[in-house]
Amino acid sequence: MAAPGDDGLVYACLTHVPLTLDFPPWIVPIYLGQAQHAGALNLRDLAPEWDTHHPSLGSTAGAFALKNLVRSRYPNATRVGICQYRKFVSRHRISGVRDPRYRVMDVVPKSAFAGDRLDAALQPGDATFLVGAPRRFTRVPWHRRGYLKEYARDHCVEDLLRFTGEAVDQGVLDRREVTDFFREDVIVPGGVELGVYPAPFWLDSTETIERVVRACVLRHATVRDGYQARLWSFCAERLGSWLLLKRFRADVGGNGIEWIARRRWSARYAGQLNLVTENEAHTGYAAGA
């Protein structure tokens, strides 16, 4: 479960469907939902308390399962990597074709990964962090959106309000941080659920998020349909991103100038988020290029 030559990296693929990509053997699938089956690493076995909550958590439940797996079987892990069944972060751009609906993500046809190309694309090298490039919500400085306004536009705002309240109650957010959290204008796609992270940071962050999610599901029996069903996962992404940003800003400084700090940590830690598609016509990518 480690990349060749790196016994300290534990890397998993979270999936709720049968895999169609030929992942290298050092990346081990963790199955969720209906994809769980005998002989596999399953959510119901690794984190049974979250199995019934998978509809409201999505891949976040898989992150909790991976956390338990690392704690129990890989106590000496130095880095943790996570991808999803068709999303992953690479060191470099592969197709160069932006997803028109999510401009910080590239679309890549499945045909691009013939032979050992997927293995090569997933290799993180010696990166301590490897995350997707950040997305900024505000395009004009006088109309700052931030997490709260952006969430209210695309989701049910009361879910983020409840989640934030639980984060304060659990001691994860100081009440003096709440305004800054709501006004935060930069998000790292996936939070701490897509990419590669130092194991101590990732384990601590994931346990922190799990504590907040547990409080939410115990107190709020909210069920939503369709795209909004994964309500606690959407909230967890914002909290995970917030924890990452705090770490990155502390690492690189910036003399109080945010755009300088973001450029510095992006250059140091950001790779390319990719979405693998079966439809090559939508990517403009020439196989073999």
Buried (B, 14 or more C-beta within 10 A) or exposed (E): BBBEEBEBBBBBBBBBEEEEBEBBEBBBBBBBBEBBEEEEBBBBBBBEEBBEBBBBBBBBBBBBBBBBBBEEEBEEBBBBBBBBBBBBBBBEBBBEBEBEEBEBBBBBBBBBBEEEEBBBBBBBEEBBBBBBBBBEBBEEEEEEBBBBBBBBEEBBEEBBBBBBBBBBEBEBBEEEBBEBBBEBBBBBBBBBBBBBBBBEBBBBBBEBBBBBBBBBBEEBEBEBEEEBBBBBBBBBBBBBBBBBBEBBBEBBEBEEEEEEBBEBBBEEBBBBBBBBBEEBEEBEBEEEE
